[in-house]
Amino acid sequence: MSKAALDNVTQALEGNNELLMKKKMIALGKHYTVMDKDQRPLCSVHLDWGQNMGGAMLSSIGGKWLGRRSQYLYEVKDSNDQLALEIRKGVGSFRSQFTIVEPEENKNIGVISLKRSLIGGMRAQWLDPSSSQVLMHTKGNVIRRKYVILDSQNNEIAKVRHKIMAIRDVWQIYLNAQSSHLNAMIFATILDFEKEM
């Protein structure tokens, strides 16, 4: 059940003010395992191989613009591989939106609005379910994983860095204890997926 899985993910993330994000290197899809600082798995985020290969095929035919324009679906799963949330990307290339949904009730819990620049940069906002209020936004270099996530009052919620040289393609999120660890993790992970699309 998605509600139970969502509770599992939320509880697993609570109290972990440093998360390690490990990308699965050999995979047809795109997969991140979210771990605590001792490398214990807490949850995961996936884009399945069919959607990933479809996007890659469109990119090879019409360039990245066409591949990015596609609609696709990310899944957040608990440590037992049970579906907790869906992140639904709408049509769009330089500007795109991702709706975060609790699938059991089809309940919208937030929207990520992403904007790409012509020179390759990215900026994003996390909006409330009605898309009328900005709750989080980025500042810094998303592409190089050197940025912060700020709330609507410009207080730091989280910091993203890639400093671990001993573990291949692992990066860190440092979280403010008062922040929503789940939302900040989703925000940072989707941006990391999208910077490679």
C-alpha positions as CSV (number, residue, x, y, z in Angstrom):
1,M,0.0,0.0,0.0
2,S,1.4,3.4,-1.0
3,K,0.4,5.1,2.3
4,A,2.2,2.6,4.4
5,A,5.2,2.8,2.1
6,L,5.2,6.6,2.3
7,D,5.2,6.4,6.1
8,N,8.1,4.0,5.9
9,V,10.1,6.5,3.7
10,T,9.2,9.5,5.8
11,Q,10.2,7.8,9.0
12,A,13.4,6.4,7.5
13,L,14.6,9.8,6.5
14,E,13.7,11.6,9.7
15,G,16.7,12.3,11.9
16,N,19.2,11.7,9.1
17,N,20.7,15.2,8.5
18,E,23.2,13.8,6.0
19,L,22.0,11.5,3.2
20,L,24.2,9.7,0.7
21,M,22.8,9.4,-2.8
22,K,24.2,6.4,-4.7
23,K,23.6,6.1,-8.4
24,K,23.4,2.6,-9.9
25,M,26.1,2.6,-12.6
26,I,25.1,-0.4,-14.6
27,A,21.4,-0.2,-15.3
28,L,19.1,0.2,-18.3
29,G,16.9,2.7,-16.3
30,K,18.0,5.3,-13.8
31,H,18.2,4.3,-10.2
32,Y,19.3,6.1,-7.0
33,T,19.6,4.4,-3.6
34,V,19.2,6.9,-0.7
35,M,21.4,5.9,2.3
36,D,22.3,7.3,5.7
37,K,25.8,8.4,6.4
38,D,26.7,4.7,7.3
39,Q,25.5,3.6,3.9
40,R,22.4,1.8,5.2
41,P,19.6,2.0,2.5
42,L,16.6,4.1,3.4
43,C,14.6,4.3,0.2
44,S,15.1,4.6,-3.6
45,V,14.1,6.6,-6.7
46,H,13.7,5.1,-10.1
47,L,13.0,5.8,-13.8
48,D,12.4,2.4,-15.4
49,W,14.4,1.2,-18.4
50,G,11.6,1.5,-20.9
51,Q,11.0,5.2,-20.3
52,N,14.8,5.8,-20.1
53,M,15.5,4.0,-23.4
54,G,12.5,5.8,-25.0
55,G,13.9,9.2,-24.0
56,A,17.4,8.2,-25.2
57,M,16.0,7.1,-28.5
58,L,14.1,10.4,-29.0
59,S,17.3,12.3,-28.0
60,S,19.4,10.4,-30.6
61,I,16.8,11.2,-33.3
62,G,15.9,14.8,-32.5
63,G,18.5,16.0,-30.0
64,K,18.2,16.5,-26.3
65,W,15.3,19.0,-26.7
66,L,13.0,16.2,-28.1
67,G,14.0,13.7,-25.4
68,R,13.5,16.2,-22.6
69,R,10.1,17.1,-24.0
70,S,8.7,13.6,-23.3
71,Q,6.4,12.7,-20.5
72,Y,7.6,10.1,-18.0
73,L,7.2,8.8,-14.5
74,Y,9.7,8.5,-11.6
75,E,8.9,6.2,-8.6
76,V,9.9,6.6,-4.9
77,K,10.0,3.3,-3.1
78,D,10.6,2.3,0.5
79,S,13.4,-0.1,1.5
80,N,11.1,-3.1,0.8
81,D,10.6,-1.9,-2.8
82,Q,7.0,-0.8,-2.2
83,L,5.8,2.2,-4.1
84,A,5.4,5.3,-2.0
85,L,5.2,8.2,-4.4
86,E,5.0,8.9,-8.1
87,I,6.7,12.0,-9.7
88,R,4.9,12.7,-13.0
89,K,6.8,14.8,-15.6
90,G,4.6,16.8,-18.0
91,V,5.5,17.8,-21.5
92,G,8.2,20.4,-21.7
93,S,11.9,20.9,-22.5
94,F,13.3,24.2,-21.4
95,R,10.4,24.6,-19.0
96,S,8.9,21.5,-17.4
97,Q,6.8,20.6,-14.4
98,F,6.8,17.5,-12.2
99,T,3.8,16.7,-10.1
100,I,4.5,14.7,-6.9
101,V,1.6,12.3,-6.3
102,E,0.5,9.9,-3.5
103,P,-0.8,7.3,-6.0
104,E,-3.3,5.4,-3.7
105,E,-5.5,8.5,-3.5
106,N,-4.0,10.3,-6.6
107,K,-3.3,13.2,-4.2
108,N,-1.0,16.0,-5.4
109,I,1.4,16.9,-2.6
110,G,3.6,19.4,-4.6
111,V,5.0,20.5,-7.9
112,I,8.6,21.0,-9.1
113,S,9.0,23.7,-11.8
114,L,12.2,23.4,-13.7
115,K,13.8,25.9,-16.0
116,R,16.8,25.2,-18.3
117,S,19.0,28.0,-19.7
118,L,20.3,28.1,-23.3
119,I,23.8,27.6,-22.0
120,G,23.0,24.5,-20.0
121,G,22.2,25.8,-16.5
122,M,19.2,24.7,-14.4
123,R,17.1,26.4,-11.8
124,A,14.1,25.0,-10.0
125,Q,11.3,25.7,-7.6
126,W,9.1,23.5,-5.4
127,L,5.6,24.8,-5.4
128,D,2.5,24.0,-3.3
129,P,-0.1,21.7,-4.8
130,S,-1.9,24.6,-6.4
131,S,1.3,25.9,-8.0
132,S,0.6,29.3,-6.5
133,Q,3.3,29.5,-3.8
134,V,7.0,28.8,-3.9
135,L,8.1,26.7,-0.9
136,M,11.6,25.9,-2.0
137,H,14.1,27.0,-4.7
138,T,17.7,26.4,-5.7
139,K,20.7,28.7,-5.6
140,G,24.1,27.7,-7.1
141,N,25.3,25.3,-9.7
142,V,22.9,22.3,-10.0
143,I,24.9,20.8,-12.9
144,R,28.0,20.5,-10.8
145,R,26.1,19.5,-7.6
146,K,27.2,22.6,-5.8
147,Y,24.1,24.4,-4.7
148,V,21.7,25.0,-1.8
149,I,18.0,24.6,-1.4
150,L,16.3,27.6,0.2
151,D,12.8,28.2,1.6
152,S,10.5,31.1,0.6
153,Q,12.3,33.3,3.1
154,N,15.7,32.3,1.7
155,N,16.6,30.2,4.7
156,E,18.8,27.2,3.9
157,I,16.9,23.9,3.9
158,A,19.6,21.7,2.4
159,K,23.0,21.8,0.8
160,V,24.1,19.4,-2.0
161,R,27.8,18.5,-2.6
162,H,29.8,15.9,-4.4
163,K,32.9,15.3,-2.3
164,I,33.2,11.6,-1.7
165,M,36.0,10.4,-3.9
166,A,36.3,6.9,-2.5
167,I,32.7,5.9,-3.4
168,R,31.9,6.0,-7.1
169,D,29.2,8.5,-8.1
170,V,27.9,9.1,-4.6
171,W,26.9,12.6,-3.6
172,Q,25.6,14.1,-0.3
173,I,22.7,16.1,0.9
174,Y,23.1,18.0,4.2
175,L,19.7,18.7,5.7
176,N,18.5,21.3,8.1
177,A,16.9,19.5,11.0
178,Q,13.7,21.5,10.7
179,S,13.2,20.8,7.0
180,S,11.1,18.2,5.3
181,H,13.7,15.6,4.6
182,L,11.4,13.8,2.1
183,N,10.7,16.9,0.0
184,A,14.3,18.0,-0.1
185,M,15.5,14.5,-1.0
186,I,12.9,14.3,-3.9
187,F,13.8,17.8,-5.1
188,A,17.5,17.2,-5.2
189,T,17.2,13.7,-6.8
190,I,14.9,14.8,-9.6
191,L,17.3,17.7,-10.4
192,D,20.2,15.2,-10.5
193,F,18.3,12.9,-12.9
194,E,17.2,15.8,-15.1
195,K,20.7,17.4,-15.4
196,E,21.7,14.3,-17.4
197,M,18.6,14.2,-19.6
